[in-house]
Amino acid sequence: MLTTIAATAPYWHGGFPFFVFPVFFFVAFLVVFLVFGVFRRGSWRARSDARSVLADRFARGDIDAEEYRSRLSELSRK
């Protein structure tokens, strides 16, 4: 009975599944991509916060339209 199971079961003959290496590299790439994405997201959040602060200052009348456009274009370049 064990001989029959050993003969029909996959990977029991010393074979290694060929798809393990590509899957490993894909998962490693995915983890690295997610980690860098999380770190970069902080800088994206800072830009959107700066734009919202600028918009609030413009809405309150602290700065005029020319200064608002100037600072907004400066934020867009970075």
N, C-alpha and C positions, 0 to 999 in steps of 0.2 A: 504494500500500500504506500509506504513512504517513497518507494522508487517511482511509483506512478505520479505522486504529487510533485516530486522533484523533477520529473521529466516534463511535466506540463506547466509548472509554475514559472512565471517569467523571472529573470534575474537571479535564479538560483544556480546558475552554471558559471558563476564568476563574472558574468556580464554586468556592465555598469550602464545605466540608462544614459544614452547619448545627449539627452536634452537637459541634463542637470547643469552642465557648464554654461550654456547660453542663458538659462533661467537665473543662475547665480549672478551673472554679469548684468542682466536686466534688473534684477532686484537691487543690486549694489548701485547701479546708475540711478534708479528711481529714488533711493534713499539720499544719495548725494544731491540730486535735483531738488528734492523736497527741503533738505536742510538749507541749501543756498537760497531757495525761494522764500523760506521763512525769514532768513537774515536780510534779504533784500527788501522784503515787504515793509520792514521798519522804515527804510528810507522813503518808500512810496507814501507811507502814512505821514511822514514828516512833511513831504511836499503838499499833500492835500490839506494838512493842518495849516501850513503857511498860507495857502491860497484862501482857506476859509477865514483865517484871521485878517488877511488883507481885504477880503470881501466885507467882513464885519466893520472894519475901520472905514471903508468907503461908504457903507450903508449908514453909519453913524455920522458921517460928515467930517471925520478927522482928516481925511485926505481928499484931494480933488480928483477928477477923472483922469487928468494927465498923469499925475503921480501914480494913480492906480494902474493905468495901462503900462507905465514904465516899469513898475515893480513886478507886475504880472508877467511881462515879457522877460524880465530878468529871471524870474522863477522858472519859466518855461525853457530857458537855455540850459539850466543845470540838470 
